[in-house]
Amino acid sequence: MEEAHSGICGAHQSGPKLHFWVKMMGYYWRMMVKDCLDYSRKCQPCQFHANFIHQPPEPLHPTIASWPFMHGVVAKSKRDWHERIGEALWANHTTHRTPTQATPYSLVYGVEAVLPLEQQIPSLRIVIQEGLTNDENAKLRLAVLKALDEKRLEAQQKLECYQARLFRAFNKKVRPWSFEVGELVLAIRRPIITTHQTDNKFLSKWDGPYVVTEVYTNGAYKIVNEEGIRVGPINGKFLKHYYP
């Protein structure tokens, strides 16, 4: 098995492929499949140079960003962020949201905000409102406010349906795995960049081994290396079992 797996012509195959090549070489014994799987799983180069695991280990845990609208506008101009905050707020309030199928402004006031462009080039609703008297405009506004609760309820239902679809799509890819205190694990080499190749193709993708010292909720762990240096909390999707 050692020669076929990591010898001169070995390609560090997976367990099933190793079993196939050993069988093609004319060897056979009881528990042959299990021995090939165990040998391939415990191979040190295979463990440290294995590909990243892109499947999530746990179901989706939604979080709400505190200021999601600040990143696009303010992050590009860090010095004058206090001057750009008005633009960021305006963009956030008037942007159509996919989950609710509405803008935050319309869910508060019942109507869409009047854009500056509509003052220069009057839109249909501006022309209609200009032709109304004060009493007609007040009645129209009152009818919009009465229907606001129903509009908000409809937006809430759309949001729940959107989240349910999102959960189903995400959870289809989940491959559950977890770790217990005292287990040996490997961690993705820092900095953690799973979508790009490393600068050195001969550099191992995984680092360790580490020992799990604490287990947190939602798939987070605290690990420690052989020198006693603690790392964490770290997400479980950046860890995998280590077989000495």
C-alpha positions as CSV (number, residue, x, y, z in Angstrom):
1,M,0.0,0.0,0.0
2,E,2.8,2.4,0.8
3,E,4.5,1.9,-2.6
4,A,1.2,2.2,-4.5
5,H,0.1,5.3,-2.5
6,S,3.2,7.3,-2.0
7,G,6.0,5.4,-3.8
8,I,7.9,6.4,-7.0
9,C,4.8,6.1,-9.1
10,G,2.3,6.8,-6.4
11,A,-0.1,9.8,-6.7
12,H,-1.5,9.9,-3.2
13,Q,-4.8,8.5,-4.3
14,S,-7.9,8.3,-2.2
15,G,-8.9,5.1,-0.4
16,P,-11.1,3.6,-3.1
17,K,-8.6,4.5,-5.8
18,L,-5.8,3.0,-3.7
19,H,-7.8,-0.2,-3.3
20,F,-8.3,-0.4,-7.1
21,W,-4.6,-0.1,-7.9
22,V,-3.5,-2.6,-5.2
23,K,-6.1,-5.0,-6.6
24,M,-4.8,-4.4,-10.1
25,M,-1.3,-5.3,-8.9
26,G,-2.5,-8.7,-8.0
27,Y,-2.9,-8.4,-4.3
28,Y,-5.9,-9.3,-2.2
29,W,-6.6,-9.9,1.5
30,R,-9.5,-9.7,3.9
31,M,-10.3,-6.1,5.1
32,M,-8.5,-4.8,2.1
33,V,-10.9,-2.0,1.5
34,K,-10.8,-0.9,5.1
35,D,-7.0,-1.0,5.2
36,C,-6.8,1.1,2.1
37,L,-9.2,3.7,3.4
38,D,-7.5,3.9,6.8
39,Y,-4.0,4.2,5.2
40,S,-5.1,7.0,2.8
41,R,-6.9,8.8,5.6
42,K,-3.9,8.8,7.9
43,C,-1.3,9.8,5.2
44,Q,0.4,12.9,6.5
45,P,1.0,14.7,3.1
46,C,-2.6,14.0,2.0
47,Q,-4.0,15.5,5.2
48,F,-1.9,18.7,5.1
49,H,-2.2,19.2,1.3
50,A,-5.9,18.2,0.9
51,N,-8.3,20.6,-0.8
52,F,-10.4,23.0,1.2
53,I,-13.8,21.8,2.4
54,H,-16.4,24.1,0.9
55,Q,-19.5,22.4,2.3
56,P,-20.8,24.0,5.4
57,P,-20.7,21.9,8.6
58,E,-23.9,23.3,10.2
59,P,-27.2,24.8,9.1
60,L,-27.5,28.5,8.4
61,H,-27.3,30.8,11.4
62,P,-28.6,34.2,10.2
63,T,-27.1,37.4,11.5
64,I,-28.1,41.0,10.9
65,A,-25.4,43.5,9.9
66,S,-25.5,46.7,12.0
67,W,-24.8,49.1,9.2
68,P,-24.8,47.3,5.9
69,F,-25.4,50.4,3.9
70,M,-22.3,52.1,5.3
71,H,-19.8,49.9,3.6
72,G,-20.3,50.8,0.0
73,V,-20.4,54.6,0.3
74,V,-18.4,55.4,3.4
75,A,-15.6,52.7,3.1
76,K,-14.2,54.4,0.0
77,S,-13.9,57.8,1.7
78,K,-12.8,57.2,5.3
79,R,-11.8,60.8,6.0
80,D,-15.1,62.5,5.0
81,W,-17.5,59.8,6.2
82,H,-19.4,62.3,8.3
83,E,-20.1,64.3,5.1
84,R,-21.2,61.2,3.2
85,I,-23.5,59.8,5.9
86,G,-26.5,61.6,4.4
87,E,-25.9,60.0,1.0
88,A,-25.5,56.6,2.6
89,L,-28.8,56.9,4.6
90,W,-30.7,58.2,1.6
91,A,-29.4,55.3,-0.5
92,N,-30.4,52.8,2.2
93,H,-33.9,54.2,2.7
94,T,-34.7,54.3,-1.1
95,T,-33.2,51.1,-2.2
96,H,-35.6,48.3,-3.2
97,R,-35.0,45.2,-1.0
98,T,-35.4,41.7,-2.5
99,P,-36.6,40.0,0.7
100,T,-39.5,42.5,1.3
101,Q,-40.1,43.6,-2.3
102,A,-40.2,47.2,-1.0
103,T,-38.1,50.1,0.1
104,P,-37.6,50.9,3.8
105,Y,-39.0,54.4,3.1
106,S,-42.2,53.1,1.7
107,L,-42.7,50.8,4.7
108,V,-42.4,53.8,7.0
109,Y,-44.4,56.4,5.1
110,G,-46.6,54.3,2.8
111,V,-45.3,55.9,-0.4
112,E,-42.0,56.0,-2.3
113,A,-39.7,58.9,-1.7
114,V,-39.7,61.7,-4.3
115,L,-36.4,61.7,-6.1
116,P,-34.7,65.0,-7.1
117,L,-34.9,63.9,-10.7
118,E,-38.7,63.8,-10.5
119,Q,-38.7,67.5,-9.6
120,Q,-36.7,68.4,-12.8
121,I,-38.6,65.9,-15.0
122,P,-42.0,65.5,-13.5
123,S,-43.2,61.9,-13.3
124,L,-46.8,60.8,-13.6
125,R,-47.4,60.7,-9.9
126,I,-46.0,64.2,-9.5
127,V,-48.3,65.5,-12.2
128,I,-51.4,63.8,-10.7
129,Q,-50.6,65.2,-7.2
130,E,-50.1,68.7,-8.5
131,G,-53.6,68.6,-10.0
132,L,-55.2,67.7,-6.6
133,T,-56.7,70.1,-4.2
134,N,-55.6,70.1,-0.5
135,D,-58.7,68.2,0.6
136,E,-58.2,65.6,-2.1
137,N,-54.5,65.2,-1.3
138,A,-55.4,64.8,2.4
139,K,-58.0,62.1,1.6
140,L,-55.5,60.3,-0.6
141,R,-52.8,60.5,2.0
142,L,-55.2,59.1,4.7
143,A,-56.1,56.2,2.5
144,V,-52.4,55.4,2.0
145,L,-51.8,55.4,5.8
146,K,-54.8,53.2,6.4
147,A,-53.4,50.6,4.0
148,L,-49.9,50.9,5.5
149,D,-50.4,48.1,8.1
150,E,-51.5,45.7,5.5
151,K,-48.5,46.6,3.3
152,R,-46.1,46.0,6.3
153,L,-47.7,42.6,7.0
154,E,-47.3,41.6,3.4
155,A,-43.7,42.7,3.5
156,Q,-43.2,40.6,6.6
157,Q,-44.7,37.5,4.9
158,K,-42.5,38.0,1.9
159,L,-39.4,38.3,4.2
160,E,-40.3,35.0,5.9
161,C,-40.8,33.2,2.6
162,Y,-37.5,34.6,1.3
163,Q,-35.6,33.4,4.4
164,A,-37.3,30.0,4.2
165,R,-36.0,29.6,0.6
166,L,-32.6,30.8,1.6
167,F,-32.4,28.3,4.5
168,R,-33.5,25.4,2.2
169,A,-31.0,26.3,-0.5
170,F,-28.1,26.6,2.1
171,N,-29.0,23.5,4.1
172,K,-29.0,21.3,1.1
173,K,-25.2,21.7,1.0
174,V,-24.7,21.0,4.7
175,R,-22.4,18.1,5.5
176,P,-22.6,17.8,9.3
177,W,-19.4,17.3,11.2
178,S,-18.3,18.5,14.7
179,F,-15.5,18.2,17.2
180,E,-15.2,17.3,20.8
181,V,-12.9,18.6,23.5
182,G,-9.5,16.8,23.3
183,E,-9.8,15.9,19.6
184,L,-6.9,16.6,17.2
185,V,-7.7,18.8,14.3
186,L,-6.1,20.7,11.4
187,A,-6.9,24.3,10.6
188,I,-6.7,26.1,7.3
189,R,-3.4,28.0,7.1
190,R,-3.7,31.6,7.9
191,P,-4.6,34.0,6.3
192,I,-7.8,32.1,5.7
193,I,-8.5,32.5,1.9
194,T,-10.4,29.5,0.6
195,T,-11.3,31.0,-2.8
196,H,-7.8,31.7,-4.0
197,Q,-4.7,29.7,-4.6
198,T,-1.8,30.2,-2.3
199,D,1.4,32.0,-3.5
200,N,3.4,28.8,-3.2
201,K,1.7,25.7,-4.6
202,F,4.0,23.5,-2.5
203,L,2.9,25.1,0.7
204,S,0.4,23.0,2.7
205,K,-3.1,24.3,2.8
206,W,-3.6,23.0,6.4
207,D,-1.7,23.7,9.6
208,G,-1.5,21.9,12.9
209,P,-2.2,19.6,14.5
210,Y,-4.2,21.4,17.2
211,V,-6.2,20.2,20.2
212,V,-9.8,21.4,20.7
213,T,-10.0,23.0,24.2
214,E,-13.5,24.6,24.1
215,V,-16.6,24.1,22.1
216,Y,-18.9,27.1,21.6
217,T,-22.4,27.3,20.1
218,N,-23.1,27.7,16.4
219,G,-20.0,25.7,15.4
220,A,-17.2,27.7,16.9
221,Y,-14.2,26.2,18.7
222,K,-11.1,27.3,20.6
223,I,-8.0,25.3,19.8
224,V,-4.4,25.2,21.0
225,N,-1.2,24.0,19.3
226,E,1.6,21.9,20.6
227,E,3.4,25.0,22.0
228,G,0.3,26.0,24.0
229,I,-0.6,29.0,21.8
230,R,-4.4,29.4,21.7
231,V,-6.2,30.1,18.6
232,G,-9.9,31.0,18.4
233,P,-12.7,31.2,18.5
234,I,-12.5,29.8,15.0
235,N,-15.4,28.5,12.8
236,G,-15.7,24.8,12.5
237,K,-15.8,25.1,8.7
238,F,-12.1,26.0,8.8
239,L,-11.2,22.8,10.7
240,K,-11.0,19.1,9.9
241,H,-10.1,15.9,11.8
242,Y,-6.5,14.9,12.1
243,Y,-5.5,11.3,12.0
244,P,-2.0,10.7,13.5
